[in-house]
Amino acid sequence: MTKEAGSRSSAPLGVFDSGLGGLTVVRALRLALPHEDIVYLGDTARVPYGTKGPDTIVKYALACSRHLVGRGVKALVIACNTVSAVAPERLRVDLDLPVLSVIEPGARAAVAATRSGKIGILATAGTVASGAYPRAVSQLSTRAETVGQAAPLLVPLAEEGWLEGEVPRLAVRRYLEPLARARVDVVVLGCTHYPLLRRVIEEEAKVMLGESVRVVDSATATAHDTTAFLEERGLLNTQEARGTVKLLVTDLAASFAASAARFLGEDATDVELVDL
């Protein structure tokens, strides 16, 4: 390894999202890559992205990315399905840095898991409208087809910590109904908030779609892809110590810190407020 490559490998990974949800990707990255330092930026001043137009999403994504580039990151992980649906190519063109997203890994995992070729996508309205998952799946398989279902209520439920009980079950049941009618055998969690509700989603999916249904978490799939990418490029951090997580937000640092631990699975007391 050259001195330059060694220097780059010790640099942190940059991860960003519109708010809290992307911390499920950070959590998966921490499991897959325990020695990597991570700088996470949640654009809490402008959340949610899922209801914004493509041009606005690209503008916000560029601002977040440029801030993380200024922090010396070695690669960017877009921990947001909405941004991943519309902005990766623009970021790759504008930034002299590798850019990874959550759509392609989720699509790959879904295609690998399906037996019938029918894949259900639970996502925000913006991600469903973008057609990003059908495009990604069609590039991987000519026989697989997707059925998209917007599930907007799952985001506030996850953020409020309503992860069990009748309220999330009723919401999940309603959103799974079109997927059950389409007889999908794989359900992709196409929003980074949804893994917090995975247990309820899996339980309801098995009741409505059968015990053999598979639930695919795009956060875990992204962590696996990021690991492979860093290995191929010789960018894995070789430090022996456990990596650190630096949390940045654009608004509401105190309330973010209070909720972040639930998404991250570990304490999140040190949150820095930044201005984009």
N, C-alpha and C positions, 0 to 999 in steps of 0.2 A: 504493500500500500504506500502510495506517495505521501509526502508530508501534507500536501494540499488536501488529498482525500481523507487523511486522518483527521485533519482539522475540521473538515465538513462533517465527518461522521460523529464528532462530538457535539455538533451544533444541535439545538432542539428541533423537534417537529412542531410545525405550526398547525393549529386546528381552529376552525371558526364555524360559527352558526349564528342564527338570529337571536338566540337566547340560551335557555337551559338545555334543550333537547340534545345538542351535540355532545354533552357530557357523557351520554351513553356510548358514544364512539370513543371518547377518551377512556372510559372505563374498560372497553374491549381492548383498546390499544395497550393499556396498562397490564392487562392479563397476557397479551401476546408478546409485548415488548417491554418487559419490566425495567430494563436499564435505560430506556429512552427518556430524556427530558422533554417535556411538552409545554408549549405556551398556547393557552386556549383563550380565544376572544369571543365573547357573547355580545352581539350588537343589541343589547337590551333597550336602547333608546328608540330603536326602529322596528322592534318585533311587533307583529308577526310579518314574515316575508311572504307567507303562503297566499295572502290576499293582494299582493302588489303585482304590478305589471312587469313584464320581462326586462324592459329598459331600466326600471327602477331597481330591480333585483341585481342586475349587472353592475349598476353604479355603486350600490351598497357593498357588493362582493369585492369590487376593486378596492374600495376604501379599507375594508377589513384586511384584505390580502396585503396591500401595500404597508399597512401598519405592522403586520407580522414579518414581512420581508425586512422592514427596518429593525426588527428585533433579532435579525440574523438567523432565521430558521433555515433548515436545509431542504425542506419539502413542505408543501401545503396539503392538508387533508380537508376537503370541504365536507364538514359534518352536518350537512343540511340537504335534504332531498330536493327542496325547492330550488336552491342555488345550483345543485348538481344537475338539475333538469335544464337549466338555461345558460349557465355562465362558464363551465369549465374551459371550453375552447377559447373564449375571450381572455380568460385568465392566463392560459398557457401561451397565448400570443403576446400579451402585455408584460408578463413576468418572466424573468430568466431563472425559472425555478420549476422543479417537478410539481405537478398538481394532480392529486388523486381525489376521486369523488366517491359517493356512496351508491350511485345508481348501477354502474356496471358490475360491481361485486355482488350486489343484491340480485341482479338479473342472472348472473352466472350461477349463483347458489340455487336459485329457483329452477333454472333449466336442468341443473344436475339432479335436483330432488324430484321433479315431476315424473310421473309414469303415464298419465293420461295426456299430457301436453297442455292442460288447462291450468293457468296460473292466475290467482287472484292477487290484486294489489290494493292494500289499504294505505291511503296516503292523504295528504292535504288536497284541497280543491285545485290549487295551483299546480301541484305535481301531476295529478290526474289529467288536468287540461293540457299540460305540456306534451303529453304523449311520450315522455322520455323512457318509461319502462317498456312499452310496446316496441319502441325503436331498438332499445338495447337487447331485448329478448329476440327480436327478429334477426338481429345480426349474429346471434348465437345458435338459433335453431329455426328451421323453416317449418317445422310441424307444431311448435308451441304457440299458443295464443293466450292473450292476457285479458282479464276483466278488471277494470279499475273501479274502485269505490272510494269516494271521498269520505273521510271519517273525522270531521272537524272537532267534534266534542271530545275526542280522546286527548287532545292537547291540553285543554284546561283541566281535565280530570287528572292527568299525569302531574301537572304543575301544582295542583291543589293537594296532591297526595291521596286522591280518591282511587285507590288501586284495587280495592276489594269491596264486596257488597252488591246490593241490588242495582244501584245507579250505574256503575260501570258495566255490569252484566247486561242490563237492558240496552245501553248504548251499543255495546259490542254486538249483541244479538241483532239489533236493527241493521247495523252496517254489514254484517255477515250474510244477511238474507239474500241479496242479489248474487253473492258469490256461491251460496248454496244452490240457488236456482240454476246457476251456470255449471254446477258440479265440478268446481275446481278441486284439485287435490294438493295444491300448495297455496299458502297465504303468505305474501311478502309484507313485512312490517315496513312500509315505505315512508315512514317518518321517524325521526330519531327519538321522539317522545314515546312511541308505542312500545318499545321493549319493557318499560316499566309496567305495562299492562299485559305482558306476554302470558302470564299464567291464566288470567281470565280469558284472553283471546284463544289460547290453546284449548282450554276446557270447553268453551262454547263452540269452537270450531269442530271439536271431536263429536259433540252432540249433534251438530247440524250437518256435518260433512263426512262423519265416520272416523273411526279410531285411527285410520291410516293417514289422515291428513297431516301434512308437514307445515310447520310455521318457520319461515326463514327470516332471520334478523339481519338486516343490511349492515348494522353496526359491527357485528361479529365478522361478517363476510369482508367488510372493509379493513378490519384489523388484520385478517389473514392476507389480503392482497397487499397491504402496506408492508407487512413483514417480508413477503416475497420480493417486493420492489426494492426495499432497502438492502436485502441480501444480494440481489443481482447487481446493484450499483456499488456495492462495497461501502454502504453508508450506515451499517448497523453500529450503534454506540457500543464500544467494548468495555466501558467502565464496569467495575464490579459492584458499585453501589446501586441501590434502587434509584430510578430516575425521579425527578421532581416534576410537579405540575404547578405552573404559574397561571392564575386565572385573571383575565382582564374583562371588564365590562364597560359599556358606554353610558350606563345609567343604573340607578337603583342597586348599588353595590351591596348594601346591607341585606336587602331582601333576597338578592341573588345568593349570597353566602348561606342564608338560612335554608334555602331549597336545594342548593347544589349538592350537598352531601348525599341526598336521596338518589340523585341521578348518578353521582360519581362513585358511590359506595365507600367513601372515605371522607374524613374531615375536609372542609373547604372554608377555612376561616380567613385566609389571606386573599382578599379580592381587591385588585387595583382598578380604579376608575380612570379611563382614558378618553380623550376627545378626538374623534375622527374628523 
